[in-house]
Amino acid sequence: MDELTAWSRDLTVEVGGHGVVSHTGSAALRLLADRSGLTGALSKALYRRGFTPVHDRGRVLADTAVLIADGGRVMSDLAVLRDQRELFGPVASDPTLWRALEEIGPDQRDRVAAARAKVRRHVWGVDRGPARADPALTGGRP
């Protein structure tokens, strides 16, 4: 499994039990970013030849979006994800988040915008042609 999505390999949702975590919606949002291809597209957009960071920059950006959607108000709120390592795996430190954001210049912003637009078109089905009902949602009925 790809290293960006390996964190969700054994993810299950239960009503109760051991290892219960708060902010479960954050896990679902992070999983959506991974499965839709957004995290990978951000990684590709922020790739720099000869630079291999400990924390993939696409993952850092995706985690930052999750932090904001979860109600985070300051960058140090990334600790909410980082403190749940069992669920999220390794999450960047605050200084790494700062560095990742400082590395984004005009060219990277353009590539991030293009990557986000491409994933958005894919998710909304623009690349699939005419709109069709999803059989999984309609029970097989057209």
C-alpha positions as a Markdown table, in Angstrom:
| # | Residue | x | y | z |
|---|---|---|---|---|
| 1 | Met | 0.0 | 0.0 | 0.0 |
| 2 | Asp | 1.2 | 3.5 | -0.8 |
| 3 | Glu | 3.0 | 5.1 | 2.1 |
| 4 | Leu | 0.6 | 8.1 | 2.1 |
| 5 | Thr | -2.4 | 5.9 | 2.7 |
| 6 | Ala | -0.9 | 3.1 | 4.8 |
| 7 | Trp | -2.2 | 4.8 | 8.0 |
| 8 | Ser | -5.7 | 3.8 | 7.1 |
| 9 | Arg | -5.0 | 0.1 | 6.2 |
| 10 | Asp | -6.5 | -1.3 | 9.4 |
| 11 | Leu | -9.0 | 1.5 | 10.1 |
| 12 | Thr | -12.4 | 0.3 | 11.4 |
| 13 | Val | -15.3 | 2.2 | 12.9 |
| 14 | Glu | -17.1 | 0.8 | 16.0 |
| 15 | Val | -19.7 | 2.1 | 18.3 |
| 16 | Gly | -17.7 | 1.4 | 21.4 |
| 17 | Gly | -14.6 | -0.4 | 22.6 |
| 18 | His | -11.0 | 0.1 | 23.3 |
| 19 | Gly | -8.8 | 2.6 | 21.6 |
| 20 | Val | -11.7 | 5.1 | 21.1 |
| 21 | Val | -10.5 | 8.4 | 19.6 |
| 22 | Ser | -12.0 | 11.8 | 19.4 |
| 23 | His | -12.3 | 13.7 | 16.2 |
| 24 | Thr | -13.3 | 10.7 | 14.2 |
| 25 | Gly | -14.6 | 13.0 | 11.5 |
| 26 | Ser | -11.1 | 14.1 | 11.0 |
| 27 | Ala | -10.1 | 10.5 | 10.1 |
| 28 | Ala | -12.9 | 10.3 | 7.5 |
| 29 | Leu | -11.8 | 13.6 | 6.0 |
| 30 | Arg | -8.2 | 12.6 | 5.8 |
| 31 | Leu | -9.2 | 9.3 | 4.3 |
| 32 | Leu | -11.3 | 11.1 | 1.7 |
| 33 | Ala | -8.3 | 13.3 | 0.8 |
| 34 | Asp | -6.1 | 10.2 | 0.3 |
| 35 | Arg | -8.7 | 8.1 | -1.6 |
| 36 | Ser | -9.7 | 10.9 | -3.9 |
| 37 | Gly | -6.1 | 11.4 | -4.9 |
| 38 | Leu | -5.8 | 14.8 | -3.4 |
| 39 | Thr | -2.9 | 14.0 | -1.0 |
| 40 | Gly | -0.9 | 12.4 | -3.8 |
| 41 | Ala | -1.6 | 15.2 | -6.2 |
| 42 | Leu | -0.4 | 17.8 | -3.6 |
| 43 | Ser | 2.7 | 15.7 | -3.1 |
| 44 | Lys | 3.4 | 15.7 | -6.8 |
| 45 | Ala | 2.7 | 19.5 | -7.0 |
| 46 | Leu | 5.2 | 20.2 | -4.2 |
| 47 | Tyr | 7.9 | 17.8 | -5.3 |
| 48 | Arg | 11.4 | 19.2 | -5.4 |
| 49 | Arg | 14.2 | 17.2 | -7.2 |
| 50 | Gly | 16.9 | 16.2 | -4.7 |
| 51 | Phe | 14.8 | 16.9 | -1.6 |
| 52 | Thr | 13.3 | 14.0 | 0.3 |
| 53 | Pro | 11.6 | 15.4 | 3.4 |
| 54 | Val | 10.8 | 13.2 | 6.5 |
| 55 | His | 7.2 | 14.4 | 6.2 |
| 56 | Asp | 5.8 | 14.4 | 2.6 |
| 57 | Arg | 4.7 | 18.0 | 1.8 |
| 58 | Gly | 1.4 | 16.8 | 0.3 |
| 59 | Arg | 0.6 | 14.9 | 3.5 |
| 60 | Val | 1.5 | 18.0 | 5.5 |
| 61 | Leu | -0.9 | 20.2 | 3.4 |
| 62 | Ala | -3.7 | 17.6 | 3.5 |
| 63 | Asp | -3.3 | 17.3 | 7.3 |
| 64 | Thr | -3.4 | 21.1 | 7.6 |
| 65 | Ala | -6.7 | 21.2 | 5.6 |
| 66 | Val | -8.1 | 18.5 | 8.0 |
| 67 | Leu | -7.0 | 20.6 | 11.0 |
| 68 | Ile | -8.8 | 23.6 | 9.6 |
| 69 | Ala | -12.0 | 21.6 | 8.8 |
| 70 | Asp | -11.9 | 20.2 | 12.3 |
| 71 | Gly | -12.0 | 23.7 | 13.8 |
| 72 | Gly | -8.3 | 24.4 | 14.3 |
| 73 | Arg | -7.6 | 28.0 | 14.7 |
| 74 | Val | -3.8 | 28.0 | 14.9 |
| 75 | Met | -1.2 | 25.9 | 13.2 |
| 76 | Ser | -0.2 | 24.3 | 16.6 |
| 77 | Asp | -3.7 | 22.7 | 16.6 |
| 78 | Leu | -2.1 | 20.1 | 14.3 |
| 79 | Ala | -1.2 | 18.5 | 17.6 |
| 80 | Val | -4.8 | 17.2 | 17.7 |
| 81 | Leu | -3.8 | 14.8 | 14.8 |
| 82 | Arg | -0.3 | 14.2 | 16.1 |
| 83 | Asp | -1.5 | 13.2 | 19.5 |
| 84 | Gln | -3.5 | 10.4 | 18.0 |
| 85 | Arg | -0.6 | 8.6 | 16.4 |
| 86 | Glu | -2.4 | 5.2 | 16.7 |
| 87 | Leu | -5.0 | 6.5 | 14.3 |
| 88 | Phe | -3.1 | 9.0 | 12.1 |
| 89 | Gly | 0.4 | 7.7 | 12.1 |
| 90 | Pro | 3.2 | 10.2 | 12.0 |
| 91 | Val | 2.1 | 13.8 | 11.7 |
| 92 | Ala | 4.4 | 16.7 | 11.1 |
| 93 | Ser | 5.6 | 18.9 | 13.9 |
| 94 | Asp | 4.7 | 22.6 | 14.1 |
| 95 | Pro | 8.1 | 23.7 | 12.8 |
| 96 | Thr | 7.8 | 21.2 | 9.8 |
| 97 | Leu | 4.4 | 22.7 | 9.0 |
| 98 | Trp | 5.9 | 26.2 | 9.1 |
| 99 | Arg | 8.7 | 25.1 | 6.8 |
| 100 | Ala | 6.3 | 23.4 | 4.4 |
| 101 | Leu | 4.2 | 26.5 | 4.1 |
| 102 | Glu | 7.3 | 28.8 | 3.7 |
| 103 | Glu | 8.5 | 26.5 | 0.8 |
| 104 | Ile | 5.4 | 27.4 | -1.2 |
| 105 | Gly | 6.1 | 30.2 | -3.7 |
| 106 | Pro | 4.1 | 31.4 | -6.7 |
| 107 | Asp | 5.0 | 28.4 | -8.9 |
| 108 | Gln | 4.1 | 25.9 | -6.2 |
| 109 | Arg | 0.8 | 27.8 | -5.5 |
| 110 | Asp | -0.1 | 27.5 | -9.2 |
| 111 | Arg | 0.8 | 23.7 | -9.2 |
| 112 | Val | -1.3 | 23.2 | -6.0 |
| 113 | Ala | -4.2 | 25.0 | -7.5 |
| 114 | Ala | -4.0 | 22.9 | -10.7 |
| 115 | Ala | -3.7 | 19.7 | -8.7 |
| 116 | Arg | -6.7 | 20.6 | -6.6 |
| 117 | Ala | -8.8 | 21.5 | -9.7 |
| 118 | Lys | -7.9 | 18.2 | -11.4 |
| 119 | Val | -8.9 | 16.2 | -8.3 |
| 120 | Arg | -12.0 | 18.3 | -7.9 |
| 121 | Arg | -13.0 | 17.6 | -11.6 |
| 122 | His | -12.4 | 13.9 | -11.0 |
| 123 | Val | -14.4 | 13.7 | -7.8 |
| 124 | Trp | -17.3 | 15.6 | -9.2 |
| 125 | Gly | -17.3 | 13.4 | -12.3 |
| 126 | Val | -16.5 | 16.1 | -14.9 |
| 127 | Asp | -14.0 | 13.8 | -16.6 |
| 128 | Arg | -16.6 | 11.0 | -16.9 |
| 129 | Gly | -18.9 | 12.6 | -19.4 |
| 130 | Pro | -22.6 | 13.0 | -19.0 |
| 131 | Ala | -24.0 | 12.7 | -15.5 |
| 132 | Arg | -25.2 | 9.2 | -14.6 |
| 133 | Ala | -26.8 | 7.9 | -11.4 |
| 134 | Asp | -24.3 | 5.9 | -9.4 |
| 135 | Pro | -25.7 | 2.3 | -9.1 |
| 136 | Ala | -24.2 | 2.0 | -5.6 |
| 137 | Leu | -26.4 | 4.9 | -4.5 |
| 138 | Thr | -29.5 | 4.0 | -6.3 |
| 139 | Gly | -29.6 | 0.2 | -5.5 |
| 140 | Gly | -28.9 | -0.6 | -9.2 |
| 141 | Arg | -31.9 | 1.5 | -10.4 |
| 142 | Pro | -31.2 | 4.0 | -13.2 |
